[in-house]
């Protein structure tokens, strides 16, 4: 038997749209706050960046710390002054030949033959990966070095590298 038609019972069975939305908001499957998602993603991004910095430091060894950055900045800051040679010497004793292209370009003006040979060899190996402008600047520096160098070893090395580039 079917119960008689009652308008009150019909409305109770059908929730309003407001009630439907409220129920949806309380569901476990829907996040309560979009801001919490954004905060979590920002926190995880920041944590990932910090983690990658630490891993990078691990693989770079001595060259990953603040002391290295300070020594490298000293070379750039003292370029063209009386302190340039001492800055380069300190850096080379502690860290060896740098990997940084701009610092290597500055070291082409350093007067020690052994260091110049190492720098030229490193730059020759890195040159294919550099932009056309950077390679052109390297060639120009080498041409100047071929005219100004007093060592026949440096001159012959520069000429051979220029032919290869």
C-alpha positions as CSV (number, residue, x, y, z in Angstrom):
1,X,0.0,0.0,0.0
2,X,1.3,3.4,-0.9
3,X,1.2,6.1,1.8
4,X,-0.9,9.1,1.1
5,X,0.8,12.1,-0.6
6,X,2.3,14.4,1.9
7,X,4.2,17.5,0.8
8,X,6.2,17.7,4.0
9,X,7.6,14.2,3.7
10,X,8.5,14.9,0.0
11,X,10.5,18.0,0.9
12,X,12.4,16.2,3.7
13,X,13.5,13.5,1.4
14,X,14.9,16.0,-1.2
15,X,17.6,18.1,0.4
16,X,18.1,21.6,-0.8
17,X,21.1,22.5,-3.0
18,X,22.6,24.3,0.0
19,X,22.4,21.1,2.0
20,X,23.9,19.1,-0.8
21,X,26.8,21.5,-1.1
22,X,27.3,21.4,2.7
23,X,27.4,17.6,2.7
24,X,29.9,17.7,-0.2
25,X,32.2,20.1,1.8
26,X,32.2,17.8,4.8
27,X,33.2,14.8,2.7
28,X,36.6,13.2,3.3
29,X,37.2,13.2,-0.5
30,X,37.0,17.0,-0.8
31,X,39.6,19.2,0.7
32,X,38.4,21.7,3.3
33,X,40.6,24.5,2.3
34,X,42.4,25.3,-1.0
35,X,44.9,27.3,0.9
36,X,46.1,24.3,2.8
37,X,46.9,22.6,-0.6
38,X,48.8,25.6,-1.8
39,X,50.7,25.8,1.5
40,X,51.6,22.2,1.4
41,X,52.8,22.5,-2.2
42,X,54.9,25.5,-1.4
43,X,56.4,23.8,1.6
44,X,57.2,20.7,-0.4
45,X,58.7,22.8,-3.2
46,X,60.8,24.7,-0.6
47,X,61.9,21.4,1.0
48,X,62.8,19.9,-2.4
49,X,64.9,23.0,-3.2
50,X,66.7,22.7,0.1
51,X,67.3,19.0,-0.4
52,X,68.7,19.6,-3.9
53,X,71.0,22.3,-2.6
54,X,72.4,20.0,0.0
55,X,72.8,17.2,-2.5
56,X,74.6,19.6,-4.8
57,X,76.9,20.6,-2.0
58,X,77.7,17.0,-1.4
59,X,78.7,16.4,-5.0
60,X,80.6,19.7,-5.4
61,X,82.7,19.1,-2.3
62,X,84.7,22.2,-1.3
63,X,83.3,24.2,-4.1
64,X,79.8,24.1,-2.7
65,X,80.4,26.3,0.4
66,X,80.3,30.0,1.3
67,X,84.1,30.1,1.5
68,X,84.4,29.1,-2.2
69,X,81.9,31.7,-3.2
70,X,83.8,34.4,-1.3
71,X,87.1,33.3,-2.9
72,X,85.5,33.4,-6.3
73,X,84.1,36.8,-5.7
74,X,87.5,38.0,-4.6
75,X,88.9,37.1,-8.0
76,X,86.2,39.0,-9.8
77,X,86.3,42.0,-7.4
78,X,90.2,42.3,-7.6
79,X,90.4,41.8,-11.4
80,X,92.7,44.6,-12.8
81,X,94.1,45.5,-9.4
82,X,97.3,44.6,-7.5
83,X,95.4,42.1,-5.4
84,X,94.3,40.0,-8.4
85,X,97.3,37.7,-8.5
86,X,97.1,37.0,-4.8
87,X,93.4,36.3,-5.0
88,X,93.9,33.9,-7.8
89,X,96.9,32.2,-6.1
90,X,94.8,31.7,-2.9
91,X,91.9,30.3,-4.9
92,X,94.1,27.9,-6.9
93,X,95.8,26.6,-3.8
94,X,92.6,25.8,-2.1
95,X,90.2,24.8,-4.9
96,X,92.2,24.2,-8.1
97,X,91.2,25.5,-11.5
98,X,87.6,26.9,-11.4
99,X,84.7,25.5,-13.5
100,X,83.1,28.9,-13.9
101,X,83.4,30.3,-17.5
102,X,83.5,33.9,-16.4
103,X,86.3,33.3,-13.9
104,X,88.2,31.2,-16.4
105,X,88.1,34.2,-18.8
106,X,89.6,36.4,-16.1
107,X,92.3,33.8,-15.4
108,X,93.5,34.2,-19.0
109,X,95.1,37.4,-17.8
110,X,97.0,35.6,-15.0
111,X,100.8,35.5,-15.6
112,X,101.7,31.9,-14.4
113,X,102.4,29.7,-17.4
114,X,101.3,26.4,-15.8
115,X,98.0,28.0,-14.7
116,X,97.4,29.4,-18.2
117,X,97.9,26.1,-19.8
118,X,95.4,24.5,-17.4
119,X,92.9,27.3,-17.9
120,X,93.2,27.1,-21.7
121,X,92.7,23.3,-21.7
122,X,89.7,23.5,-19.5
123,X,88.1,26.3,-21.6
124,X,88.9,24.4,-24.8
125,X,86.9,21.4,-23.4
126,X,84.0,23.7,-22.2
127,X,83.9,25.8,-25.4
128,X,81.5,23.5,-27.5
129,X,78.9,23.9,-24.7
130,X,79.1,27.7,-24.6
131,X,77.1,30.2,-26.6
132,X,78.5,31.7,-29.9
133,X,79.2,35.0,-28.1
134,X,81.1,33.3,-25.3
135,X,83.2,31.3,-27.8
136,X,83.9,34.4,-29.8
137,X,85.1,36.2,-26.7
138,X,87.3,33.2,-25.9
139,X,88.8,33.4,-29.4
140,X,89.4,37.1,-29.0
141,X,91.2,36.6,-25.7
142,X,93.3,33.8,-27.2
143,X,94.3,36.0,-30.1
144,X,95.4,38.8,-27.7
145,X,97.2,36.3,-25.6
146,X,99.1,35.0,-28.7
147,X,100.4,38.5,-29.3
148,X,101.2,39.4,-25.7
149,X,102.6,36.1,-24.3
150,X,106.3,35.8,-23.8
151,X,106.3,32.0,-23.6
152,X,106.6,29.9,-26.8
153,X,104.7,27.1,-25.1
154,X,101.7,29.4,-24.5
155,X,101.9,30.8,-28.0
156,X,101.9,27.4,-29.6
157,X,99.1,26.1,-27.4
158,X,97.0,29.2,-28.2
159,X,97.6,28.8,-31.9
160,X,96.6,25.1,-31.8
161,X,93.4,25.9,-29.9
162,X,92.5,28.7,-32.2
163,X,92.8,26.2,-35.2
164,X,90.5,23.8,-33.4
165,X,87.9,26.3,-32.6
